[in-house]
Every structure is written in structure tokens, then in C-alpha cells.
Amino acid sequence: MLYYVLLIIRGGGLGRKPLYWPNTFFLSGLIGLAIAFYMGSGLGGLLVFPVASIVSLMRRVESRQKPIYAIDVSYAVLLPIMTYFLSSPIALAVLSLLTLVVIGIPRGGFGPAFKTIYSRAYPIGSSLGRASLVITAILLLIGVPLGDAVHMLFLGFIAVIMSSLCIPMLNPGILWFSMRHYGIAGFEIPALLFVSAILRAMYYIVGPLLIMVSLVLVFIAYIEVAVSYLSGERIKVF
């Protein structure tokens, strides 16, 4: 949130330059969040803002700043509207699939820039996050309870992308912080969260034991993140 406020106010982030185009999704999500608070929406109504913020970040980090007006403008206009209808499984499924269309598939894959200790988690994390959008839509269409599908979207998409983009790449840059490593292999942190989301979504078929296993995987991911941050240090700029 702070990152976007600084970018928009200090960086002229509302201009027509392609670099600033992804901010359109953030602003649309912010309007959706205001609508959700005004209506007193449940958890589903609060999904639009974090999803829109992540879409904006993914479009920027994958160098897809240029607008695709037919798709992007429709998505930005529909986000606040969908906030009103997210108590409906169909509306949430549409949100998931439209989000996948807007972020698209990276052209040419991921280059060497994503092989550092900070960013090597992103290729696997962004791929798993995209898969989570499809899985969420499928769960909703086959009649899985809305709360379980919302949890899948929160953990499988939002948390997975944050664990592979915001935590290792964005936050250290804002905090002037340097980590010696991020996890053991780097990409296992978003993978753990993705598997946890899948298990949590399947508990109603197998039993509540899957919820416990899911929580254990999340706990392991949190420990790895904490250890990674403790391995680092602040960069002395002044």
C-alpha cells in the first residue's frame, strides 16, 4: 500500500506512460475496497483489493506494462462492480478467470534476472499462483463451499505470489535490507503454501486431518521466511 502511495504521489504514477499503466488496477481495487467497506461485505468482498494490487505488481515485474485496452479497461471497470457480487460463487469464479487473462502468460519465460537469491522463487511462485486461479474457479463451479474457495484464492494465489514477489523482492528493496538466502532452494516457500492451499481445499473429501497438515506446511513456510530475514542485515546507505 505504502509503495503505491509513494509511486502515485511522488512518482507521477497516474500519467499515460506505459510504466504507470498497471497502477490502473491498483486504483480500481482501491475503489472496490471502499465499496466493500461501505456495504459491510464479508471476506469475499475484501478480495478485490489484494488481487488487483498483485495483478499490478505482476504486470510490472514481468515487463508487461503496456496496456491491452480491450482486456485491461474491462477488468478495471468490472473489479468494483464484482465486489458487490462476490458472495456469489459464479462471480468469484469469473474474478479468478478474468485475473488469469489479465496477468497472462509470461512471454519468453523468465530470464536470468530471476535467478538471484531474491527472485529465484518468483518463476515457480507465479506459475503456481496462476494455477491457483484456475483451481479456484473449478472448485466454485463444482460446488465447493464459498469459504473454502475464498481460502484457496487467499492462500493459493495471494499468499503464494506475496511469498515469491513481495517478501523476497519488494520488501527488502523498500527496507534497504539484504538477505543471504531465501529459504533453502528459494522456490520451496511458495510451493509449500500452494500445497497447503490444495490440502485445505480438499479436506471436505478426505477429512479434517488435511487441515492440520495444511497448517503445518504454512508454519514451515513461515519459519523459512523468518530464518531468511534473520540471515540478513540492513544496508547502511548513509
C-alpha positions in Angstrom: 0.0 0.0 0.0 2.8 2.4 1.0 4.7 1.6 -2.1 1.8 2.5 -4.4 1.0 5.7 -2.4 4.6 6.9 -2.9 4.6 5.8 -6.6 1.4 7.7 -7.3 2.1 10.8 -5.3 5.8 11.3 -5.7 6.4 9.4 -9.0 3.6 10.8 -11.1 2.1 7.3 -11.3 -1.1 8.4 -12.9 0.4 9.5 -16.2 -0.1 8.0 -19.6 3.4 6.4 -19.7 3.2 2.6 -20.1 5.3 2.2 -16.9 2.4 3.6 -14.9 -0.4 1.7 -16.6 -0.5 -1.2 -14.1 -1.4 1.4 -11.4 -4.9 1.4 -13.0 -5.6 -2.0 -11.5 -4.5 -0.8 -8.0 -6.8 2.2 -8.1 -9.7 0.1 -9.3 -9.1 -2.3 -6.5 -8.9 0.6 -4.0 -12.4 1.7 -5.2 -13.6 -1.9 -4.8 -12.2 -1.9 -1.2 -14.1 1.3 -0.4 -17.3 -0.3 -1.8 -16.7 -3.5 0.3 -16.3 -1.4 3.5 -19.4 0.7 2.7 -21.5 -2.4 2.1 -20.1 -4.3 5.1 -19.1 -7.1 2.8 -17.7 -10.3 4.1 -14.3 -11.8 3.5 -15.1 -12.3 -0.2 -15.8 -8.6 -0.7 -12.3 -7.8 0.5 -10.6 -9.9 -2.1 -10.7 -7.4 -4.9 -8.1 -5.0 -3.5 -5.3 -7.5 -2.8 -5.9 -9.3 -6.1 -5.8 -6.1 -8.0 -2.6 -5.0 -6.3 -0.9 -8.3 -7.1 -2.1 -8.0 -10.8 -0.5 -4.6 -10.9 2.8 -5.8 -9.4 2.9 -8.9 -11.7 2.3 -6.9 -14.8 5.2 -4.6 -13.8 7.7 -7.1 -12.7 7.1 -9.3 -15.8 7.7 -6.2 -18.0 4.1 -6.2 -19.3 3.4 -2.5 -18.6 1.9 -1.8 -22.0 -1.9 -1.7 -21.9 -4.2 -4.2 -23.7 -7.1 -1.9 -23.6 -9.9 -4.3 -24.6 -9.0 -6.6 -21.7 -7.4 -4.2 -19.1 -10.1 -1.5 -19.2 -12.9 -4.1 -19.0 -11.2 -5.7 -16.0 -10.5 -2.4 -14.2 -14.1 -1.3 -14.7 -15.5 -4.7 -13.6 -13.4 -5.0 -10.4 -15.5 -2.6 -8.2 -18.7 -4.0 -9.7 -17.7 -7.5 -8.9 -17.1 -6.5 -5.3 -20.9 -6.2 -4.9 -21.5 -9.8 -6.2 -18.6 -11.7 -4.7 -21.0 -13.5 -2.3 -21.9 -15.5 -5.5 -19.7 -18.5 -6.4 -20.1 -17.6 -10.1 -18.9 -14.1 -9.6 -15.8 -15.3 -7.7 -15.1 -17.8 -10.5 -15.3 -15.0 -13.1 -13.0 -12.9 -11.0 -10.4 -15.7 -10.9 -10.5 -16.4 -14.6 -10.5 -12.8 -15.6 -7.5 -12.2 -13.4 -5.7 -15.0 -15.1 -6.5 -13.5 -18.5 -5.2 -10.0 -17.4 -1.9 -11.3 -16.0 -1.5 -13.6 -18.9 1.4 -16.0 -19.5 4.9 -14.6 -19.5 6.3 -14.2 -23.0 9.6 -15.9 -23.4 9.6 -17.3 -19.9 11.8 -15.9 -17.1 15.2 -14.6 -17.8 18.4 -14.5 -15.7 17.1 -11.6 -13.7 15.0 -14.2 -11.8 17.9 -16.3 -10.7 19.2 -14.2 -7.8 18.6 -15.2 -4.1 15.9 -12.6 -4.0 14.0 -13.6 -7.1 14.6 -17.2 -7.9 11.3 -18.1 -6.1 9.3 -16.0 -8.5 9.1 -18.2 -11.6 7.7 -21.1 -9.7 5.6 -18.9 -7.4 3.9 -17.0 -10.3 3.2 -20.3 -12.1 1.6 -21.8 -9.1 -0.3 -18.6 -8.5 -1.8 -18.8 -12.0 -2.7 -22.5 -11.4 -4.5 -21.5 -8.2 -6.7 -19.1 -10.1 -7.9 -22.0 -12.3 -8.3 -24.4 -9.4 -10.3 -21.8 -7.5 -12.7 -21.4 -10.5 -13.0 -25.2 -10.8 -13.8 -25.6 -7.1 -16.5 -23.0 -7.3 -18.1 -24.5 -10.4 -18.3 -28.0 -8.8 -20.0 -26.7 -5.7 -17.2 -26.4 -3.1 -18.4 -24.1 -0.2 -17.6 -20.5 -0.9 -15.5 -20.1 2.2 -13.2 -22.9 1.1 -12.8 -21.4 -2.4 -12.1 -17.9 -0.9 -9.4 -19.6 1.3 -7.9 -21.2 -1.8 -7.7 -17.8 -3.5 -6.2 -16.1 -0.5 -3.6 -18.8 0.2 -3.0 -20.3 -3.2 -2.8 -17.0 -5.2 -2.3 -14.0 -2.9 0.0 -15.7 -0.3 1.9 -17.6 -3.0 2.6 -14.5 -5.0 3.5 -12.5 -2.0 5.9 -15.2 -0.8 7.7 -15.2 -4.1 7.5 -11.5 -5.1 6.8 -9.1 -2.2 8.6 -10.8 0.7 11.9 -11.6 -1.1 12.0 -8.8 -3.7 9.8 -5.8 -2.9 10.1 -5.6 0.9 13.9 -5.8 1.1 14.3 -3.1 -1.5 12.0 -0.8 0.4 13.6 -1.5 3.8 17.2 -1.3 2.4 17.7 -4.9 3.5 19.9 -7.6 2.2 19.3 -11.4 2.8 22.0 -14.0 2.5 19.4 -16.5 1.3 15.7 -17.0 0.9 14.7 -20.4 2.0 16.7 -23.5 1.2 16.2 -23.7 -2.5 14.3 -20.5 -2.8 11.2 -21.8 -4.6 10.0 -24.2 -1.9 8.4 -21.5 0.1 5.7 -20.7 -2.5 5.4 -24.4 -3.2 4.7 -25.2 0.4 1.9 -22.5 0.5 0.4 -23.8 -2.7 0.3 -27.4 -1.5 -1.2 -26.2 1.8 -3.9 -24.4 -0.1 -4.7 -27.6 -2.1 -4.9 -29.7 1.0 -7.1 -27.2 2.7 -9.5 -27.2 -0.2 -9.7 -31.0 -0.2 -10.3 -31.5 3.4 -14.1 -32.0 3.0 -13.3 -35.0 0.8 -10.7 -36.7 2.9 -11.3 -35.3 6.4 -10.1 -32.7 8.9 -6.7 -34.2 9.1 -5.8 -32.4 5.9 -6.4 -29.1 7.7 -3.8 -29.9 10.3 -1.3 -31.0 7.6 -2.1 -27.7 5.7 -1.3 -25.6 8.8 2.0 -27.5 9.4 3.1 -26.6 5.9 2.2 -22.9 6.4 4.1 -23.0 9.7 7.2 -24.4 7.9 7.0 -21.7 5.3 6.8 -19.0 8.0 9.8 -20.4 9.7 11.8 -20.4 6.5 10.8 -16.8 5.8 11.8 -15.8 9.4 15.1 -17.6 9.2 15.8 -15.9 5.8 15.2 -12.5 7.2 17.3 -13.2 10.3 20.1 -14.2 8.0 20.2 -10.7 6.5 21.1 -7.2 7.6 20.2 -3.6 6.9 22.2 -1.8 4.2 23.9 1.3 5.5 23.2 4.0 2.9 24.1 7.0 5.0 
